[in-house]
Amino acid sequence: MSIGDIPIIFILHLVLWILGFLFLFRISYCEVSANRNSHKPSISVIIPARNEEHSLPNLLSSLSGQLSSQDEVIVVDDQSEDRTRAVAESSAVKVLESLPAPEGWIGKTWACFQGAKIASGEILVFLDADTVLEKNSLEKIIQTYVEKDGALSIQPYHKMRNLYEQLSACFNISAMAGMGAFTVFGKRIRPIGLFGPVVVMKRHDYLHSGGHEKVKGEILDDVAFGSELQKKGIEVHCLGGKNTVSFRMYPNGVRELINGWSKGFAMGAAKTATPLLILIVAWMCGSIGTTRSLIESIIATNNVQIAISGTLYIFYAAQIYWMLVRIGNFKFYTALLYPIPMAFFVVVFAYSLVRIFLVRSVKWKGREISLKSKVN
């Protein structure tokens, strides 16, 4: 690279860096309003659970003391092969043994649908079994929902304990950005769907819209369900879960991490709005290009280029940390060493493409899910 090329390269990568502020500008959270509605609707918490004997107690414990006498918790045991059912039965909740999924259904959508069918609450709250609610956060979630109406979904704050879990960094950024709910353009862009771990909506709206039956065979049922609701005129709201609800994704090792993120990530990218996808990909290319430029300048011992590339690299690291701290308890060194999770993202995304579009099947929770009828 000649000296004359350096300003052009710097400006190009600076422009690509700025794109990050466009697609993940502001993440909204649940808030308690000063003008509380005096009417407290009855709530049915529905928890689809498959092989969740270790996660389920944490969720049920976090719900303790947050429900009134008119509320109910329904755990739908989705053909678990561990002690999930026994754990649920040891708590004061309703336990529904899921029937075998009919042809065309996928386990989670079938479990949610069965739970909703027997629910009696005015408002349905679908919670993944690995989520945990903060103190008094259920009331905060319901208050936020009542103010917004429609369908509310929350992406839980990602809590991690082991070093390998930090590899989820770029997946978390892409998942939040790809939903299209947190861009600089605000409500002028509609989200492409729902976040699956926490979904809140009126029971009437759920049944009237057809519920999970409309997306019974979708791997990304949350995204598809949100799209179906919007077709029915039901507004979809997406929020971040910081200080409200959290989860620990893939605590059982790198293999689970890879299988979990590859399960439908390539398919999710295909559903992302094209302009938004272009912004995200361009920003990632800029981060990779900045890293390459820094390495090349160090090898060439070009002090001017080292200074410029190093500045851009720090810009990217700071920006990525700004993104991550709003999403999970990511470490500063994860952002500082962002090429590592970025490389992991690229490899797993490629694996996801192979699984979905060539092998046409994915593995999750002990099940092999065929995609032959879903992928062209």
C-alpha positions as CSV (number, residue, x, y, z in Angstrom):
1,M,0.0,0.0,0.0
2,S,1.4,3.4,-1.0
3,I,1.4,6.5,1.3
4,G,-1.2,8.1,-1.0
5,D,-3.6,5.2,-0.5
6,I,-3.7,5.5,3.3
7,P,-6.1,8.5,3.6
8,I,-8.6,6.8,1.2
9,I,-8.4,3.5,3.1
10,F,-8.8,5.3,6.4
11,I,-11.9,7.2,5.2
12,L,-13.4,4.0,3.7
13,H,-13.0,2.1,7.0
14,L,-14.2,5.0,9.0
15,V,-17.4,5.1,7.0
16,L,-17.9,1.4,7.5
17,W,-17.4,1.8,11.2
18,I,-20.1,4.5,11.4
19,L,-22.6,2.0,9.9
20,G,-22.5,0.2,13.3
21,F,-24.3,3.2,14.9
22,L,-27.1,3.0,12.3
23,F,-28.2,-0.6,12.8
24,L,-27.8,-0.9,16.6
25,F,-28.4,2.7,17.7
26,R,-30.7,2.5,20.7
27,I,-32.0,-0.6,22.6
28,S,-35.2,0.0,24.5
29,Y,-36.0,-1.8,27.7
30,C,-39.0,-2.4,29.9
31,E,-39.9,0.6,32.1
32,V,-42.3,1.1,35.0
33,S,-44.7,3.9,34.2
34,A,-45.8,6.5,36.7
35,N,-49.4,6.2,35.4
36,R,-50.1,2.6,36.4
37,N,-53.3,1.0,35.2
38,S,-55.5,0.0,38.2
39,H,-56.7,-3.1,36.4
40,K,-54.3,-6.0,36.8
41,P,-55.0,-8.6,34.1
42,S,-54.7,-12.3,34.9
43,I,-51.5,-13.9,33.6
44,S,-50.8,-17.4,32.2
45,V,-47.0,-18.1,32.1
46,I,-46.3,-20.9,29.6
47,I,-43.0,-22.6,29.7
48,P,-42.1,-25.1,26.9
49,A,-39.4,-27.4,28.4
50,R,-37.4,-30.2,26.9
51,N,-34.5,-31.6,28.9
52,E,-34.4,-28.5,31.2
53,E,-34.0,-30.2,34.6
54,H,-31.0,-27.9,35.4
55,S,-32.4,-24.6,34.0
56,L,-36.1,-24.9,35.0
57,P,-35.6,-24.6,38.8
58,N,-33.9,-21.2,38.3
59,L,-36.8,-19.9,36.3
60,L,-39.5,-21.2,38.6
61,S,-37.6,-19.8,41.6
62,S,-37.4,-16.4,40.0
63,L,-41.2,-16.4,39.4
64,S,-41.9,-17.1,43.0
65,G,-43.6,-14.1,44.7
66,Q,-44.2,-12.4,41.3
67,L,-47.6,-14.0,40.7
68,S,-51.0,-13.2,42.2
69,S,-53.7,-15.8,43.1
70,Q,-55.4,-15.3,39.7
71,D,-52.3,-16.1,37.7
72,E,-51.0,-19.5,36.7
73,V,-47.8,-21.2,35.5
74,I,-48.0,-24.0,32.9
75,V,-44.9,-26.1,32.2
76,V,-45.3,-28.1,29.0
77,D,-42.9,-31.1,29.2
78,D,-41.8,-31.6,25.6
79,Q,-41.0,-35.3,25.6
80,S,-38.0,-34.7,28.0
81,E,-35.5,-37.5,28.5
82,D,-34.3,-36.2,31.9
83,R,-36.0,-35.1,35.2
84,T,-37.7,-32.0,33.7
85,R,-41.2,-33.3,34.6
86,A,-40.3,-34.3,38.1
87,V,-38.7,-30.8,38.7
88,A,-41.8,-29.1,37.5
89,E,-44.1,-31.3,39.5
90,S,-42.2,-30.5,42.7
91,S,-43.3,-26.8,42.3
92,A,-46.7,-25.4,42.6
93,V,-47.3,-25.2,38.9
94,K,-49.5,-26.9,36.3
95,V,-47.6,-29.6,34.4
96,L,-48.8,-30.7,30.9
97,E,-47.2,-33.7,29.3
98,S,-46.9,-32.9,25.6
99,L,-48.5,-35.2,23.2
100,P,-46.3,-36.5,20.3
101,A,-46.0,-33.7,17.7
102,P,-48.4,-34.1,14.8
103,E,-46.8,-34.3,11.3
104,G,-45.5,-30.9,10.2
105,W,-45.0,-29.6,13.8
106,I,-41.7,-28.9,15.5
107,G,-41.4,-29.6,19.3
108,K,-41.4,-26.0,20.7
109,T,-44.2,-24.6,18.6
110,W,-46.3,-27.7,19.5
111,A,-45.6,-27.3,23.2
112,C,-46.4,-23.6,23.2
113,F,-49.7,-24.2,21.3
114,Q,-50.8,-26.9,23.8
115,G,-50.0,-24.7,26.7
116,A,-51.9,-21.8,25.2
117,K,-54.9,-24.0,24.6
118,I,-55.4,-24.8,28.3
119,A,-54.4,-21.3,29.6
120,S,-57.0,-19.2,31.3
121,G,-55.2,-15.9,31.7
122,E,-56.1,-12.7,29.8
123,I,-52.4,-12.3,29.0
124,L,-50.1,-15.1,27.8
125,V,-46.4,-14.9,28.7
126,F,-44.3,-17.5,26.9
127,L,-40.9,-18.0,28.6
128,D,-38.1,-20.2,27.5
129,A,-37.1,-22.6,30.3
130,D,-33.5,-21.2,30.5
131,T,-34.7,-17.6,31.2
132,V,-34.5,-16.0,34.7
133,L,-36.6,-13.0,35.8
134,E,-35.1,-10.3,37.9
135,K,-37.0,-9.3,41.1
136,N,-40.4,-7.7,40.4
137,S,-39.7,-7.7,36.7
138,L,-42.8,-9.7,35.7
139,E,-44.9,-6.7,36.8
140,K,-42.6,-4.4,34.9
141,I,-43.0,-6.6,31.8
142,I,-46.8,-6.6,32.1
143,Q,-47.0,-2.9,32.6
144,T,-44.8,-2.2,29.6
145,Y,-47.0,-4.6,27.6
146,V,-50.3,-3.0,28.7
147,E,-48.9,0.4,27.5
148,K,-47.8,-0.9,24.2
149,D,-50.4,-3.6,23.4
150,G,-50.0,-5.8,20.4
151,A,-47.2,-8.4,21.0
152,L,-44.2,-7.7,23.1
153,S,-40.9,-9.7,22.8
154,I,-37.8,-9.4,24.8
155,Q,-34.3,-10.6,24.1
156,P,-32.9,-11.7,27.5
157,Y,-29.6,-10.2,28.8
158,H,-26.9,-12.8,28.1
159,K,-25.1,-13.9,31.3
160,M,-21.9,-15.9,30.8
161,R,-19.6,-17.7,33.2
162,N,-17.0,-19.5,31.1
163,L,-14.5,-18.1,28.7
164,Y,-15.7,-20.0,25.6
165,E,-19.2,-18.3,26.0
166,Q,-17.6,-15.0,25.0
167,L,-17.4,-16.4,21.5
168,S,-21.1,-15.6,21.2
169,A,-20.3,-11.9,20.9
170,C,-20.8,-11.3,17.2
171,F,-23.9,-13.6,17.1
172,N,-25.5,-11.5,19.8
173,I,-24.8,-8.3,17.9
174,S,-26.1,-9.8,14.7
175,A,-29.2,-11.2,16.3
176,M,-30.1,-7.9,17.9
177,A,-29.2,-5.8,14.8
178,G,-30.9,-8.2,12.3
179,M,-34.3,-7.8,14.0
180,G,-34.4,-4.3,12.7
181,A,-35.9,-3.0,16.0
182,F,-33.0,-0.9,17.2
183,T,-31.9,1.2,14.2
184,V,-31.3,4.9,14.1
185,F,-34.5,5.1,12.1
186,G,-36.7,4.1,15.1
187,K,-40.3,3.0,14.5
188,R,-40.0,3.9,10.8
189,I,-38.7,0.4,10.3
190,R,-40.8,-2.6,11.5
191,P,-39.1,-5.5,13.2
192,I,-38.9,-8.7,11.1
193,G,-40.4,-10.8,13.9
194,L,-40.2,-11.6,17.6
195,F,-37.5,-12.6,20.0
196,G,-38.5,-16.1,21.0
197,P,-37.3,-16.4,24.7
198,V,-39.9,-14.0,26.0
199,V,-43.2,-13.3,24.2
200,V,-46.2,-11.5,25.7
201,M,-49.6,-11.1,24.1
202,K,-53.4,-11.2,24.8
203,R,-54.8,-14.7,24.8
204,H,-57.6,-13.4,22.5
205,D,-55.1,-12.2,20.0
206,Y,-53.1,-15.4,20.1
207,L,-56.1,-17.6,19.4
208,H,-57.6,-15.2,16.8
209,S,-54.3,-15.1,14.9
210,G,-53.9,-18.9,14.9
211,G,-51.0,-18.9,17.3
212,H,-48.1,-21.2,16.8
213,E,-50.1,-23.3,14.4
214,K,-49.4,-20.7,11.8
215,V,-45.7,-21.3,12.1
216,K,-45.8,-25.0,13.3
217,G,-42.9,-26.2,11.1
218,E,-40.6,-23.2,11.2
219,I,-37.2,-23.5,12.7
220,L,-37.2,-19.7,13.4
221,D,-40.7,-19.8,14.7
222,D,-40.3,-16.6,16.6
223,V,-39.4,-14.6,13.5
224,A,-42.1,-16.2,11.5
225,F,-44.7,-15.8,14.2
226,G,-44.0,-12.1,14.5
227,S,-44.3,-11.7,10.8
228,E,-47.7,-13.5,10.8
229,L,-48.9,-11.3,13.6
230,Q,-48.0,-8.1,11.7
231,K,-50.0,-9.5,8.7
232,K,-53.0,-9.7,11.1
233,G,-52.5,-6.0,12.0
234,I,-51.0,-6.8,15.5
235,E,-48.1,-4.5,16.2
236,V,-44.9,-6.1,17.3
237,H,-42.5,-4.6,19.9
238,C,-39.0,-5.8,20.6
239,L,-37.0,-4.9,23.7
240,G,-33.7,-5.7,25.3
241,G,-33.8,-7.6,28.6
242,K,-31.1,-5.8,30.7
243,N,-32.3,-5.5,34.3
244,T,-35.5,-7.4,33.5
245,V,-34.8,-10.9,32.2
246,S,-31.6,-12.9,31.5
247,F,-30.5,-16.3,30.3
248,R,-27.3,-18.3,30.1
249,M,-27.1,-19.6,26.5
250,Y,-25.3,-22.9,25.8
251,P,-23.6,-23.6,29.2
252,N,-22.7,-27.2,28.2
253,G,-19.6,-26.6,26.1
254,V,-18.4,-25.4,22.7
255,R,-20.3,-28.1,20.8
256,E,-23.6,-26.9,22.2
257,L,-22.6,-23.4,21.4
258,I,-21.9,-24.3,17.7
259,N,-25.1,-26.4,17.3
260,G,-27.2,-23.7,19.0
261,W,-26.0,-20.8,16.8
262,S,-25.9,-22.8,13.6
263,K,-29.4,-24.1,14.1
264,G,-31.0,-21.3,12.1
265,F,-28.6,-18.4,11.8
266,A,-28.1,-18.6,8.1
267,M,-31.9,-18.8,7.7
268,G,-32.3,-15.8,9.9
269,A,-29.9,-13.8,7.8
270,A,-32.0,-14.7,4.7
271,K,-35.1,-13.2,6.5
272,T,-33.3,-9.9,7.5
273,A,-34.3,-6.9,5.4
274,T,-31.8,-6.6,2.5
275,P,-30.7,-3.0,3.2
276,L,-30.2,-3.8,6.9
277,L,-28.3,-7.0,6.0
278,I,-26.0,-5.0,3.7
279,L,-25.3,-2.5,6.5
280,I,-24.3,-5.3,8.9
281,V,-22.2,-7.2,6.4
282,A,-20.4,-4.0,5.3
283,W,-19.7,-3.1,8.9
284,M,-18.3,-6.6,9.5
285,C,-16.2,-6.4,6.4
286,G,-14.8,-3.1,7.7
287,S,-13.8,-4.6,11.0
288,I,-12.1,-7.5,9.2
289,G,-10.4,-5.1,6.8
290,T,-9.1,-2.9,9.7
291,T,-7.6,-6.0,11.4
292,R,-5.9,-7.1,8.2
293,S,-4.6,-3.6,7.6
294,L,-3.1,-3.4,11.1
295,I,-1.4,-6.8,10.7
296,E,0.0,-5.9,7.3
297,S,1.3,-2.5,8.6
298,I,3.0,-4.2,11.6
299,I,4.7,-6.8,9.3
300,A,5.8,-4.0,7.0
301,T,6.9,-1.8,10.0
302,N,5.1,1.1,8.4
303,N,4.7,3.5,11.3
304,V,2.2,5.8,9.6
305,Q,0.0,2.9,8.6
306,I,0.3,1.3,12.1
307,A,-0.9,4.5,13.7
308,I,-3.9,4.9,11.3
309,S,-4.9,1.2,11.3
310,G,-4.3,1.0,15.1
311,T,-6.6,4.0,15.6
312,L,-9.3,2.4,13.5
313,Y,-8.9,-0.9,15.4
314,I,-9.4,0.9,18.7
315,F,-12.5,2.6,17.2
316,Y,-14.0,-0.8,16.3
317,A,-13.1,-2.4,19.7
318,A,-14.7,0.5,21.6
319,Q,-17.8,0.4,19.4
320,I,-18.2,-3.3,19.8
321,Y,-17.8,-3.0,23.6
322,W,-20.5,-0.3,23.6
323,M,-22.8,-2.7,21.7
324,L,-22.0,-5.7,23.9
325,V,-22.5,-4.2,27.3
326,R,-26.1,-3.5,26.5
327,I,-26.7,-7.1,25.4
328,G,-24.8,-9.3,28.0
329,N,-22.0,-9.4,30.6
330,F,-19.3,-9.5,27.9
331,K,-15.8,-8.6,28.9
332,F,-13.8,-5.7,27.7
333,Y,-11.1,-8.1,26.4
334,T,-13.7,-9.7,24.2
335,A,-14.2,-6.4,22.4
336,L,-10.4,-5.7,22.4
337,L,-9.8,-9.1,20.8
338,Y,-12.8,-8.9,18.5
339,P,-11.2,-10.7,15.5
340,I,-11.4,-13.9,17.5
341,P,-15.2,-14.0,18.0
342,M,-15.6,-12.5,14.5
343,A,-13.6,-15.4,13.0
344,F,-15.7,-17.8,15.1
345,F,-18.8,-16.2,13.8
346,V,-17.7,-16.6,10.1
347,V,-16.8,-20.3,10.6
348,V,-20.1,-21.2,12.4
349,F,-22.1,-19.1,9.9
350,A,-20.5,-21.1,7.1
351,Y,-21.3,-24.3,9.0
352,S,-24.9,-23.1,9.3
353,L,-25.2,-22.6,5.6
354,V,-24.0,-26.1,5.0
355,R,-26.4,-27.6,7.5
356,I,-29.4,-25.7,6.3
357,F,-28.9,-25.5,2.5
358,L,-26.9,-28.7,1.7
359,V,-27.5,-31.2,4.5
360,R,-30.9,-29.8,5.1
361,S,-31.2,-30.8,8.7
362,V,-30.2,-29.4,12.1
363,K,-29.6,-30.9,15.5
364,W,-31.0,-29.5,18.7
365,K,-31.9,-31.0,22.1
366,G,-31.4,-34.5,21.0
367,R,-33.6,-34.2,17.9
368,E,-32.6,-34.2,14.2
369,I,-34.9,-31.7,12.5
370,S,-35.3,-32.2,8.8
371,L,-35.5,-29.1,6.6
372,K,-36.0,-30.8,3.3
373,S,-39.6,-29.4,3.0
374,K,-38.6,-26.0,4.2
375,V,-35.5,-25.1,2.1
376,N,-35.6,-24.6,-1.6
